[in-house]
Amino acid sequence: MPTLLLALQPAAAPVDVTLGAFTPLGVALTMWLAFVVYGLWALSKHPRGLGPLFFVEMWERFSYYGMRALLLLYMRLPVESGGLGLSLQWAGTIYAFYTFFVYALSVPGGWIADRFLGYRRSVLVGGTMIALGEFGLASGAVPLFYLGLASIAMGTGLLKTNCTTLVGMLYPQNDPRRDAGYSIYYMGINIGALIAPLILGFMAQDPVFVAALGKVGLADASGWRAAFAVAGLAMVAGLVQYVIRQGALGDIGLRPGARSGDTQVAHAPLTAEERGRMWVVAILVFFIMTFFFVFEQAGTTLNLFAFERTRMDFLGITLRSSWLQSVNSIWLLLLAPVFSWLWVALKDKEPSSPSKFSLGLFFVGAGMLLLVAPSLQMAADPALKVSAWWLIGTYCLHTIGELCLSPVGLSTVSKLAPPRYSGVMMGVFFFAIGLGNMLAGFAGGFSESLAPATLFGGLFGITSAMALLLVFLTPRIKSMMGGVN
């Protein structure tokens, strides 16, 4: 949990904090502008409807990741310092269940869209609930804090699932641009995820900003609530552009359980081919859960590795260990355009979706294997701290694996799911991510009982075995996909 580890580190000298206060904010805004400009260019090669979905998801992820980066520390802060003063055990329990339900509620969120609201309206309702939840956190009232978390979790279940489903609806079946479109959409997710902790963390914790709030008559501790309020405003900004640009979406997602031009009745029985495709999703979900079980070690075991075993001097700059949590997003934003181009350029030679999943598992395991060598060095010399380049390399390999599996997984589910079950099946995908997150949390709790080399080697072994199993199953899976690649 990055914010907790950040709190454990020694505070910088007041002068250093003041002089460097605006550096992360300036870097974040510069990167945001650069990638948004690239995103606008990339969007020009895809259906117009991808634009409003790209930006509503970008601002939703800004809202979510910014708030999540502050949540645990805010709950742990004493009341007199502006927090809730909760015990670590209770705060950790709230955090664990909240992050699980944010993904798990995607299943009922998809079902509601399939059966009642439709996908477009579900995004709007979900975003409104998220914004109201953030404002509840910003109020500082304890009852509204808990209601706010519940509202954000339910709203995310509605928005994230169905916004992702709408992306798939923009493309005709077997359109070769679909995987590339999801890679661009995934880039929007990570633009929000990259800049949010830097900006909202600056607002909550930086003495310069907090002092400025005090000068205008606000309490010094209000930086936390101001950050939550800005997270809510970010979601509002995403919804405003989404509503204004509804025309770009045409008529897709307006009716529950159907794509534009589909004539199926919502409760029509599944055909044999549709049942086979749904079984493929169920099989792939097992591998998705395994991938995220290892990938999400970034917040637990890899974070501890950075805090306890990594030298934080890098290119003449002294880093905080939690800053390495942004490395994955940086790699992803740099590599996503490459993969977006690659899938289109390969054309008929493009690997099948199960083959891409196998590559994803292989690369996330390779990232863990990379850490075995420095871990063995540390076993020989317990006082040794290794270079940050080891973790930067690991996150690079993890990002390659993520680009092979996560946006491709979104695309695959959208292609395989019967139109009247699109929301539910996309919800199952996110539910698998939630289970992976939960397993990663449990693994982090037991990590102290294992030597780092044993832990990382074991994770490599698990993913390698799963990758080989999927390679073995791929011919059978492809036969069940009914011509979908």
Backbone hydrogen bonds, N-H to C=O, Kabsch-Sander energy under -0.5 kcal/mol:
donor,donor_aa,acceptor,acceptor_aa,energy
4,L,1,M,-0.7
5,L,1,M,-1.8
6,L,2,P,-2.4
7,A,3,T,-1.8
8,L,4,L,-1.3
9,Q,5,L,-0.8
9,Q,6,L,-0.8
17,V,13,A,-2.5
18,T,14,P,-2.3
19,L,15,V,-2.7
20,G,16,D,-2.4
21,A,18,T,-0.9
23,T,20,G,-1.0
26,G,22,F,-2.7
27,V,23,T,-2.7
28,A,24,P,-2.6
29,L,25,L,-2.5
30,T,26,G,-2.2
31,M,27,V,-2.6
32,W,28,A,-2.5
33,L,29,L,-2.4
34,A,30,T,-2.3
35,F,31,M,-2.6
36,V,32,W,-2.3
37,V,33,L,-2.3
38,Y,34,A,-2.0
39,G,35,F,-2.8
40,L,36,V,-2.5
41,W,37,V,-1.8
42,A,38,Y,-2.7
43,L,39,G,-2.5
44,S,40,L,-0.9
44,S,41,W,-0.6
45,K,42,A,-1.5
46,H,43,L,-2.0
50,L,47,P,-2.0
51,G,48,R,-1.3
53,L,49,G,-1.2
54,F,50,L,-2.7
55,F,51,G,-2.2
56,V,52,P,-2.0
57,E,53,L,-2.0
58,M,54,F,-1.9
59,W,55,F,-2.2
60,E,56,V,-1.7
61,R,57,E,-2.5
62,F,58,M,-2.0
63,S,59,W,-2.3
64,Y,60,E,-2.6
65,Y,61,R,-2.8
66,G,62,F,-1.9
67,M,63,S,-1.8
68,R,64,Y,-2.8
69,A,65,Y,-1.9
70,L,66,G,-0.7
70,L,67,M,-0.9
71,L,67,M,-1.4
72,L,68,R,-0.6
74,Y,70,L,-2.6
75,M,71,L,-2.2
76,R,72,L,-1.8
77,L,73,L,-1.7
81,S,78,P,-1.3
82,G,79,V,-1.8
83,G,78,P,-2.2
84,L,74,Y,-1.8
85,G,77,L,-2.6
86,L,75,M,-2.9
91,A,87,S,-2.9
92,G,88,L,-2.8
93,T,89,Q,-2.0
94,I,90,W,-2.3
95,Y,91,A,-2.4
96,A,92,G,-2.7
97,F,93,T,-2.3
98,Y,94,I,-2.5
99,T,95,Y,-2.5
100,F,96,A,-1.6
101,F,97,F,-2.7
102,V,98,Y,-2.0
103,Y,99,T,-0.7
103,Y,100,F,-0.9
104,A,100,F,-2.9
105,L,101,F,-2.3
106,S,103,Y,-1.7
107,V,104,A,-1.5
109,G,105,L,-1.9
110,G,106,S,-2.4
111,W,107,V,-2.1
112,I,108,P,-2.5
113,A,109,G,-1.6
114,D,110,G,-2.6
115,R,111,W,-2.3
116,F,112,I,-2.8
117,L,112,I,-1.8
118,G,113,A,-1.2
120,R,253,G,-2.2
122,S,118,G,-1.5
123,V,119,Y,-1.7
124,L,120,R,-1.5
125,V,121,R,-2.6
126,G,122,S,-2.8
127,G,123,V,-2.5
128,T,124,L,-2.0
129,M,125,V,-2.1
130,I,126,G,-2.1
131,A,127,G,-2.4
132,L,128,T,-2.4
133,G,129,M,-2.2
134,E,130,I,-2.4
135,F,131,A,-2.1
136,G,132,L,-1.8
137,L,133,G,-1.9
138,A,134,E,-2.1
139,S,135,F,-1.1
140,G,136,G,-0.5
140,G,137,L,-1.0
145,F,141,A,-1.7
146,Y,142,V,-1.8
147,L,143,P,-2.2
148,G,144,L,-2.4
149,L,145,F,-2.1
150,A,146,Y,-2.0
151,S,147,L,-2.5
152,I,148,G,-2.6
153,A,149,L,-2.4
154,M,150,A,-2.4
155,G,151,S,-2.7
156,T,152,I,-2.7
157,G,153,A,-1.9
158,L,154,M,-1.4
159,L,155,G,-2.9
160,K,156,T,-2.0
161,T,156,T,-0.7
162,N,158,L,-1.1
163,C,159,L,-2.8
164,T,160,K,-1.7
165,T,161,T,-1.7
166,L,162,N,-2.0
167,V,163,C,-1.4
168,G,164,T,-1.3
169,M,165,T,-1.5
170,L,166,L,-0.8
170,L,167,V,-1.1
171,Y,168,G,-1.2
175,D,172,P,-2.0
178,R,175,D,-1.9
181,G,177,R,-2.9
182,Y,178,R,-2.3
183,S,179,D,-1.8
184,I,180,A,-2.0
185,Y,181,G,-2.5
186,Y,182,Y,-2.5
187,M,183,S,-1.5
188,G,184,I,-1.6
189,I,185,Y,-1.5
190,N,186,Y,-1.8
191,I,187,M,-1.9
192,G,188,G,-1.7
193,A,189,I,-2.0
194,L,190,N,-2.1
195,I,191,I,-1.7
196,A,192,G,-1.7
198,L,194,L,-0.6
199,I,195,I,-2.5
200,L,196,A,-2.8
201,G,196,A,-0.6
201,G,197,P,-1.6
202,F,198,L,-1.6
203,M,199,I,-1.9
204,A,200,L,-2.2
205,Q,201,G,-2.6
206,D,202,F,-1.9
210,V,206,D,-2.4
211,A,207,P,-2.7
212,A,208,V,-1.9
213,L,209,F,-2.0
214,G,210,V,-1.9
215,K,211,A,-1.8
216,V,212,A,-0.8
216,V,213,L,-0.7
217,G,214,G,-1.5
218,L,213,L,-2.3
222,S,219,A,-1.9
223,G,220,D,-0.9
224,W,221,A,-1.1
226,A,222,S,-2.8
227,A,223,G,-2.0
228,F,224,W,-2.0
229,A,225,R,-2.3
230,V,226,A,-2.3
231,A,227,A,-2.1
232,G,228,F,-1.8
233,L,229,A,-2.3
234,A,230,V,-2.4
235,M,231,A,-1.5
236,V,232,G,-2.0
237,A,233,L,-2.6
238,G,234,A,-2.0
239,L,235,M,-2.1
240,V,236,V,-2.5
241,Q,237,A,-1.9
242,Y,238,G,-1.6
243,V,239,L,-2.6
244,I,240,V,-2.4
245,R,241,Q,-1.8
246,Q,243,V,-1.3
248,A,245,R,-1.3
249,L,246,Q,-1.6
250,G,247,G,-1.2
252,I,249,L,-1.6
254,L,251,D,-1.1
258,A,255,R,-1.2
262,D,259,R,-2.0
268,A,265,V,-2.2
275,R,271,T,-2.4
276,G,272,A,-2.1
277,R,273,E,-2.1
278,M,274,E,-2.2
279,W,275,R,-2.0
280,V,276,G,-1.6
281,V,277,R,-1.9
282,A,278,M,-2.2
283,I,279,W,-2.3
284,L,280,V,-2.8
285,V,281,V,-2.2
286,F,282,A,-0.9
286,F,283,I,-0.7
287,F,283,I,-0.9
288,I,284,L,-2.3
289,M,285,V,-2.6
290,T,286,F,-1.5
291,F,287,F,-2.4
292,F,288,I,-2.4
293,F,289,M,-1.9
294,V,290,T,-1.5
295,F,291,F,-3.1
296,E,292,F,-2.3
297,Q,294,V,-1.7
298,A,295,F,-1.4
299,G,296,E,-1.3
300,T,297,Q,-1.2
302,L,297,Q,-2.3
303,N,297,Q,-0.7
304,L,300,T,-2.3
305,F,301,T,-2.2
306,A,302,L,-2.2
307,F,303,N,-2.1
308,E,304,L,-2.9
309,R,305,F,-2.1
310,T,306,A,-0.7
311,R,386,V,-3.3
314,F,312,M,-0.6
314,F,317,I,-3.3
317,I,314,F,-1.9
319,L,312,M,-3.6
319,L,317,I,-0.7
323,W,320,R,-1.5
324,L,320,R,-0.5
324,L,321,S,-1.4
325,Q,322,S,-1.9
326,S,323,W,-2.0
327,V,324,L,-1.2
330,I,326,S,-2.0
331,W,327,V,-2.8
332,L,328,N,-2.5
333,L,329,S,-2.5
334,L,330,I,-1.8
335,L,331,W,-2.6
336,A,332,L,-2.9
339,F,335,L,-2.2
340,S,336,A,-2.7
341,W,337,P,-2.2
342,L,338,V,-2.4
343,W,339,F,-2.4
344,V,340,S,-1.0
345,A,341,W,-2.8
346,L,342,L,-2.2
347,K,343,W,-0.7
347,K,344,V,-0.6
349,K,346,L,-2.6
350,E,347,K,-1.8
353,S,485,N,-1.8
356,K,352,S,-2.1
357,F,353,S,-2.2
358,S,354,P,-2.0
359,L,355,S,-2.0
360,G,356,K,-2.4
361,L,357,F,-2.4
362,F,358,S,-2.3
363,F,359,L,-2.6
364,V,360,G,-2.1
365,G,361,L,-1.8
366,A,362,F,-2.3
367,G,363,F,-1.9
368,M,364,V,-1.0
369,L,365,G,-2.3
370,L,366,A,-1.9
371,L,367,G,-0.6
371,L,368,M,-1.0
372,V,369,L,-1.5
373,A,369,L,-0.6
375,S,371,L,-1.6
376,L,372,V,-2.2
377,Q,373,A,-1.8
378,M,374,P,-2.0
379,A,375,S,-1.7
380,A,376,L,-1.4
381,D,377,Q,-1.4
384,L,381,D,-2.3
386,V,309,R,-2.8
390,W,387,S,-1.2
392,I,388,A,-2.2
393,G,389,W,-2.6
394,T,390,W,-2.1
395,Y,391,L,-2.9
396,C,392,I,-1.6
397,L,393,G,-2.2
398,H,394,T,-2.6
399,T,395,Y,-2.2
400,I,396,C,-2.1
401,G,397,L,-2.2
402,E,398,H,-2.7
403,L,399,T,-2.5
404,C,400,I,-1.4
405,L,401,G,-1.3
406,S,402,E,-2.6
409,G,405,L,-2.7
410,L,406,S,-2.1
411,S,407,P,-2.1
412,T,408,V,-2.9
413,V,409,G,-2.6
414,S,410,L,-2.0
415,K,411,S,-1.7
416,L,412,T,-2.4
417,A,413,V,-2.5
421,Y,418,P,-2.6
422,S,419,P,-1.3
424,V,110,G,-0.6
425,M,421,Y,-2.5
426,M,422,S,-2.1
427,G,423,G,-2.1
428,V,424,V,-1.9
429,F,425,M,-1.5
430,F,426,M,-1.8
431,F,427,G,-2.3
432,A,428,V,-2.0
433,I,429,F,-1.3
434,G,430,F,-2.2
435,L,431,F,-2.2
436,G,432,A,-2.2
437,N,433,I,-2.4
438,M,434,G,-2.1
439,L,435,L,-2.6
440,A,436,G,-2.3
441,G,437,N,-2.0
442,F,438,M,-2.1
443,A,439,L,-2.5
444,G,440,A,-2.2
445,G,441,G,-1.5
446,F,442,F,-1.1
446,F,443,A,-0.5
447,S,443,A,-0.8
447,S,444,G,-0.6
449,S,446,F,-1.5
450,L,447,S,-1.6
455,L,451,A,-2.6
456,F,452,P,-3.0
457,G,453,A,-2.2
458,G,454,T,-2.3
459,L,455,L,-2.2
460,F,456,F,-2.1
461,G,457,G,-2.2
462,I,458,G,-2.3
463,T,459,L,-2.2
464,S,460,F,-2.4
465,A,461,G,-2.3
466,M,462,I,-2.1
467,A,463,T,-2.5
468,L,464,S,-2.4
469,L,465,A,-2.2
470,L,466,M,-2.3
471,V,467,A,-2.1
472,F,468,L,-2.1
473,L,469,L,-1.9
474,T,470,L,-1.5
477,I,473,L,-2.6
478,K,474,T,-3.0
479,S,475,P,-1.5
480,M,476,R,-1.1
480,M,477,I,-0.6
481,M,477,I,-0.7
481,M,478,K,-0.7
482,G,479,S,-0.5
483,G,478,K,-0.6
484,V,481,M,-1.3
